[in-house]
Amino acid sequence: LVEHIDIPATKTHLHIIGQQRDKTVVYDNRLCGGDNAYSVDPGATVVVKGTDTFFENITLENSYGYEKLAGPQALALNTVADRVCMNNVALLSYQDTWITSSSSTARHYIKNSLIEGAVDFIYNNGDVYLDGDTIQINRPSGGYIVAPRHTADTKWGYVFQNNIIRPRKGIDVTDVWLGRPWHDQPKTVFINTQTFINIPAKGWYNTMGGLPVLWAEYNTVDKNGNPVDLSQRETYYYYTDNNGQKHEVFNVKNTLTAEEAAEYTIKNVCGGNDNWQPDLMCEACDAPVVKSEGNQLTWQAVPYAICYVITKNGEVVGFTKETSFDGYTEADNWQVQAVNEYGGLSAYGTAN
């Protein structure tokens, strides 16, 4: 689908579920930098202003950045709203792939997903929990993963939990910075990260336009699972304003203890005053155990499933609330998926 999509604030609780992440692709090629650029609202491939939006099994791409592997800013996603949840998605570009909310109280959760970029490709404000994701780098050297601008009242900031950092296939990536401070008072932690790319000894680039209050790691390991030496991680940051005045901060916390790392739970970071539980949205039902009987598919009811999706040779051919489907043909590949209450799909159950 080649299109710019804007989900307005009046459209809440939209759940957009693709059949498969690599099959369901929304892309555009608008720029938010350079000559005749768009702003980040009309420029991003997808803009989410409606609260309680859920994406699953879908790719959001800015093809300018993803294909050219060059800047300027080319956004794939702009999540303005609170309570945006994503599961098994891909966000693809080069510079500024994903701009998070400008609100310090907005919450985003992204699980089992791929986020690709090179320069400041996760940036802005809000409490953002990245859970079991792959951070994929597509620039050979000198890139930056995050460029936050968290305001003083942001409670948690960017939380990377159980993530992998790796190069894009076919690109020889020698190094990448964890981030640089765009504006204000950034907060970012990397917990239980495995990196297949060299991170400079200092880890964080120490000047841009803000002064971090917490840029820290816990249990970062290399490609072989060996602990990465964090003893030289940066603690000093500075920038020079438009009046030529230098602003500095010293002794910024750069590592977490086990006890401190344990505080970064989904409940603490995302729960808020309304007990938002985005991880529950990402819990798939069990796959149906499918049998064929004559020209009919049958299966036992799957706990918590609200309906089932039927595919034939990889194409969706039906939906049903029943536990059977007519029209089975032995020569074709038939599969059934259970659908949870949020629209999320189970693994495939294949007819035998």
TILUMMI-618205 format. One line per 10 residues: number of its first residue (from 1); for each residue x, y, z of C-alpha. Coordinates in nm, 2 decimals, decimal comma. Example, Ala and Ser with C-alpha at 12.3 -4.5 7.8 and 13.67 -1.06 7.14 Angstrom:
BEGIN
1> 1,23:-0,45:0,78 ~ 1,37:-0,11:0,71
***
This chain:
BEGIN
1> 0,00:0,00:0,00 ~ 0,16:0,33:-0,12 ~ 0,00:0,60:0,09 ~ 0,04:0,85:0,37 ~ -0,20:0,75:0,65 ~ -0,31:0,99:0,93 ~ -0,51:0,84:1,21 ~ -0,69:1,14:1,37 ~ -0,75:1,20:1,74 ~ -1,12:1,12:1,69
11> -1,04:0,76:1,57 ~ -0,94:0,58:1,89 ~ -0,91:0,20:1,96 ~ -0,81:0,11:1,60 ~ -0,65:-0,23:1,58 ~ -0,47:-0,27:1,25 ~ -0,36:-0,63:1,20 ~ -0,17:-0,76:0,90 ~ -0,15:-1,12:0,77 ~ 0,23:-1,13:0,79
21> 0,48:-0,85:0,86 ~ 0,67:-0,89:0,53 ~ 0,35:-0,92:0,33 ~ 0,16:-0,62:0,47 ~ 0,36:-0,31:0,39 ~ 0,26:0,05:0,40 ~ 0,51:0,29:0,25 ~ 0,56:0,64:0,13 ~ 0,87:0,85:0,04 ~ 0,80:1,20:0,19
31> 1,09:1,40:0,34 ~ 1,08:1,61:0,66 ~ 1,42:1,76:0,59 ~ 1,59:1,94:0,30 ~ 1,43:2,16:0,04 ~ 1,04:2,17:0,02 ~ 1,02:1,94:0,32 ~ 0,70:1,84:0,50 ~ 0,65:1,88:0,87 ~ 0,65:1,56:1,07
41> 0,27:1,53:1,06 ~ 0,21:1,50:0,69 ~ 0,57:1,38:0,63 ~ 0,56:1,05:0,82 ~ 0,43:0,75:0,63 ~ 0,19:0,68:0,92 ~ 0,08:0,94:1,19 ~ -0,11:0,81:1,50 ~ -0,31:1,08:1,68 ~ -0,58:0,84:1,81
51> -0,52:0,68:2,15 ~ -0,53:0,31:2,20 ~ -0,40:0,22:1,85 ~ -0,26:-0,13:1,80 ~ -0,05:-0,25:1,51 ~ 0,05:-0,62:1,45 ~ 0,22:-0,80:1,16 ~ 0,28:-0,49:0,95 ~ 0,57:-0,30:0,80 ~ 0,57:0,08:0,80
61> 0,83:0,22:0,57 ~ 0,96:0,54:0,44 ~ 1,11:0,41:0,11 ~ 1,33:0,72:0,05 ~ 1,54:0,64:0,36 ~ 1,51:0,27:0,34 ~ 1,61:0,23:-0,03 ~ 1,85:0,52:-0,07 ~ 2,02:0,47:0,27 ~ 2,07:0,84:0,30
71> 1,92:1,14:0,47 ~ 1,77:1,39:0,53 ~ 1,48:1,31:0,76 ~ 1,24:1,05:0,62 ~ 0,99:0,93:0,89 ~ 0,82:0,60:0,88 ~ 0,61:0,66:1,19 ~ 0,49:0,95:1,41 ~ 0,32:0,83:1,73 ~ 0,15:1,15:1,87
81> -0,10:0,97:2,09 ~ -0,09:0,80:2,43 ~ -0,12:0,42:2,46 ~ 0,01:0,31:2,12 ~ 0,10:-0,06:2,11 ~ 0,29:-0,25:1,84 ~ 0,36:-0,62:1,81 ~ 0,57:-0,79:1,53 ~ 0,60:-0,47:1,32 ~ 0,89:-0,33:1,12
91> 0,97:0,04:1,11 ~ 1,21:0,11:0,82 ~ 1,40:0,42:0,71 ~ 1,74:0,58:0,76 ~ 1,73:0,91:0,94 ~ 1,45:0,98:1,19 ~ 1,26:0,65:1,14 ~ 1,03:0,69:1,44 ~ 0,94:1,01:1,62 ~ 0,77:0,93:1,95
101> 0,52:1,16:2,12 ~ 0,61:1,51:2,23 ~ 0,41:1,46:2,54 ~ 0,60:1,35:2,86 ~ 0,31:1,14:2,97 ~ 0,24:0,95:2,65 ~ 0,32:0,58:2,65 ~ 0,42:0,35:2,37 ~ 0,50:-0,02:2,38 ~ 0,67:-0,21:2,10
111> 0,74:-0,59:2,12 ~ 0,91:-0,85:1,90 ~ 0,96:-0,59:1,63 ~ 1,23:-0,46:1,39 ~ 1,34:-0,10:1,39 ~ 1,59:0,00:1,13 ~ 1,78:0,32:1,07 ~ 2,11:0,50:1,10 ~ 2,08:0,86:1,24 ~ 1,86:0,96:1,54
121> 1,61:0,70:1,43 ~ 1,42:0,68:1,76 ~ 1,37:1,03:1,89 ~ 1,16:1,28:2,09 ~ 0,97:1,24:2,42 ~ 0,74:1,01:2,62 ~ 0,78:0,68:2,81 ~ 0,86:0,42:2,55 ~ 0,91:0,05:2,63 ~ 1,10:-0,15:2,36
131> 1,06:-0,52:2,45 ~ 1,25:-0,79:2,28 ~ 1,31:-0,59:1,96 ~ 1,58:-0,59:1,70 ~ 1,75:-0,26:1,64 ~ 1,90:-0,28:1,29 ~ 2,17:-0,04:1,17 ~ 2,20:0,05:0,80 ~ 2,50:0,29:0,81 ~ 2,86:0,16:0,81
141> 2,98:0,40:1,08 ~ 2,90:0,70:1,29 ~ 2,53:0,64:1,34 ~ 2,31:0,72:1,65 ~ 2,02:0,50:1,77 ~ 1,83:0,75:1,99 ~ 1,81:1,13:2,00 ~ 1,57:1,21:2,29 ~ 1,44:1,54:2,41 ~ 1,27:1,43:2,73
151> 1,13:1,71:2,94 ~ 1,20:1,73:3,32 ~ 0,87:1,58:3,41 ~ 0,92:1,26:3,20 ~ 0,93:0,97:3,44 ~ 1,10:0,69:3,26 ~ 1,20:0,79:2,91 ~ 1,32:0,53:2,66 ~ 1,35:0,18:2,80 ~ 1,52:-0,08:2,59
161> 1,46:-0,43:2,75 ~ 1,61:-0,75:2,60 ~ 1,69:-0,60:2,27 ~ 1,94:-0,70:2,00 ~ 2,15:-0,45:1,80 ~ 2,27:-0,58:1,47 ~ 2,37:-0,47:1,12 ~ 2,14:-0,48:0,82 ~ 2,23:-0,78:0,61 ~ 2,48:-0,69:0,34
171> 2,61:-0,37:0,52 ~ 2,94:-0,39:0,70 ~ 2,86:-0,18:1,01 ~ 3,17:-0,12:1,22 ~ 3,02:0,09:1,50 ~ 2,72:0,28:1,63 ~ 2,66:0,52:1,91 ~ 2,38:0,44:2,15 ~ 2,25:0,80:2,12 ~ 2,31:1,17:2,13
181> 2,11:1,44:2,33 ~ 1,88:1,63:2,10 ~ 1,73:1,87:2,34 ~ 1,61:1,91:2,71 ~ 1,69:1,63:2,96 ~ 1,70:1,29:2,79 ~ 1,65:0,96:2,97 ~ 1,74:0,63:2,82 ~ 1,83:0,29:2,96 ~ 1,95:-0,03:2,78
191> 1,89:-0,34:2,99 ~ 2,00:-0,69:2,88 ~ 2,11:-0,58:2,54 ~ 2,31:-0,81:2,30 ~ 2,51:-0,62:2,04 ~ 2,65:-0,76:1,72 ~ 2,80:-0,42:1,64 ~ 3,09:-0,24:1,82 ~ 2,97:0,04:2,05 ~ 3,24:0,30:2,11
201> 3,39:0,27:2,46 ~ 3,21:0,59:2,57 ~ 2,88:0,46:2,44 ~ 2,70:0,79:2,41 ~ 2,79:1,09:2,19 ~ 2,83:1,38:2,44 ~ 2,71:1,69:2,26 ~ 2,41:1,80:2,06 ~ 2,15:2,03:2,22 ~ 2,05:1,88:2,55
211> 2,19:1,75:2,88 ~ 2,10:1,40:2,97 ~ 1,99:1,32:3,33 ~ 2,01:0,94:3,29 ~ 2,18:0,75:3,01 ~ 2,26:0,41:3,15 ~ 2,31:0,04:3,08 ~ 2,28:-0,29:3,26 ~ 2,41:-0,63:3,14 ~ 2,51:-0,54:2,79
221> 2,68:-0,84:2,62 ~ 2,86:-0,89:2,28 ~ 2,77:-1,13:2,01 ~ 2,92:-1,42:2,20 ~ 2,73:-1,34:2,52 ~ 3,03:-1,19:2,70 ~ 2,99:-0,88:2,91 ~ 3,07:-0,55:2,74 ~ 3,31:-0,33:2,94 ~ 3,10:-0,03:3,06
231> 3,37:0,13:3,27 ~ 3,45:0,40:3,01 ~ 3,09:0,50:2,94 ~ 3,04:0,88:2,91 ~ 2,94:1,08:3,21 ~ 3,00:1,44:3,08 ~ 2,78:1,63:2,84 ~ 2,77:1,98:2,70 ~ 2,63:2,20:2,43 ~ 2,68:2,56:2,32
241> 2,36:2,77:2,27 ~ 2,29:3,03:2,01 ~ 2,44:3,30:2,23 ~ 2,76:3,12:2,26 ~ 2,71:3,01:2,62 ~ 2,83:2,67:2,71 ~ 2,60:2,44:2,91 ~ 2,75:2,14:3,09 ~ 2,66:1,85:3,31 ~ 2,89:1,62:3,50
251> 2,87:1,27:3,65 ~ 2,56:1,16:3,46 ~ 2,46:0,81:3,58 ~ 2,58:0,56:3,31 ~ 2,51:0,22:3,47 ~ 2,23:0,05:3,66 ~ 2,25:-0,19:3,95 ~ 2,05:-0,52:3,93 ~ 1,80:-0,36:4,18 ~ 1,77:-0,05:3,97
261> 1,73:-0,24:3,65 ~ 1,45:-0,45:3,81 ~ 1,24:-0,14:3,85 ~ 1,20:-0,10:3,47 ~ 0,90:-0,33:3,44 ~ 0,62:-0,29:3,19 ~ 0,38:-0,22:3,47 ~ 0,59:0,06:3,61 ~ 0,68:0,22:3,28 ~ 0,35:0,18:3,10
271> 0,09:0,13:3,37 ~ 0,02:0,49:3,45 ~ -0,29:0,59:3,65 ~ -0,52:0,37:3,42 ~ -0,33:0,04:3,46 ~ -0,26:0,01:3,09 ~ -0,13:-0,34:3,01 ~ -0,01:-0,34:2,65 ~ 0,18:-0,67:2,69 ~ -0,16:-0,85:2,73
281> -0,26:-0,73:2,38 ~ 0,05:-0,91:2,24 ~ -0,03:-1,24:2,40 ~ -0,13:-1,47:2,11 ~ -0,38:-1,76:2,15 ~ -0,25:-2,11:2,10 ~ -0,24:-2,23:1,74 ~ -0,54:-2,45:1,64 ~ -0,47:-2,82:1,59 ~ -0,63:-2,87:1,25
291> -0,76:-3,19:1,10 ~ -0,92:-3,26:0,76 ~ -1,23:-3,48:0,72 ~ -1,35:-3,51:0,37 ~ -1,40:-3,16:0,24 ~ -1,40:-3,00:0,59 ~ -1,14:-2,86:0,82 ~ -1,21:-2,91:1,19 ~ -1,03:-2,81:1,51 ~ -1,10:-2,79:1,89
301> -1,20:-2,45:2,03 ~ -0,89:-2,25:2,13 ~ -0,91:-2,08:2,47 ~ -0,97:-1,70:2,46 ~ -1,01:-1,71:2,08 ~ -1,29:-1,48:1,95 ~ -1,28:-1,62:1,59 ~ -1,05:-1,79:1,34 ~ -0,88:-1,70:1,01 ~ -0,86:-1,95:0,73
311> -0,59:-1,94:0,47 ~ -0,54:-2,14:0,15 ~ -0,20:-2,14:-0,01 ~ -0,11:-1,83:0,19 ~ -0,42:-1,63:0,10 ~ -0,70:-1,55:0,34 ~ -1,02:-1,72:0,22 ~ -1,25:-1,69:0,52 ~ -1,33:-1,60:0,88 ~ -1,54:-1,80:1,12
321> -1,65:-1,82:1,48 ~ -1,72:-2,19:1,43 ~ -1,46:-2,48:1,47 ~ -1,50:-2,60:1,12 ~ -1,47:-2,48:0,77 ~ -1,61:-2,63:0,44 ~ -1,42:-2,64:0,11 ~ -1,11:-2,82:0,20 ~ -0,91:-2,96:-0,09 ~ -0,62:-3,21:-0,04
331> -0,40:-3,06:-0,31 ~ -0,38:-2,72:-0,14 ~ -0,21:-2,59:0,18 ~ -0,47:-2,50:0,44 ~ -0,40:-2,32:0,77 ~ -0,61:-2,18:1,05 ~ -0,52:-1,91:1,30 ~ -0,69:-1,82:1,63 ~ -0,77:-1,45:1,69 ~ -0,74:-1,30:2,04
341> -0,98:-1,04:2,18 ~ -0,75:-0,76:2,04 ~ -0,74:-0,90:1,69 ~ -0,40:-1,05:1,73 ~ -0,32:-1,37:1,54 ~ -0,18:-1,70:1,67 ~ 0,07:-1,91:1,49 ~ -0,06:-2,12:1,20 ~ -0,22:-2,45:1,26 ~ -0,17:-2,66:0,94
351> -0,42:-2,91:0,82 ~ -0,31:-3,27:0,84
***
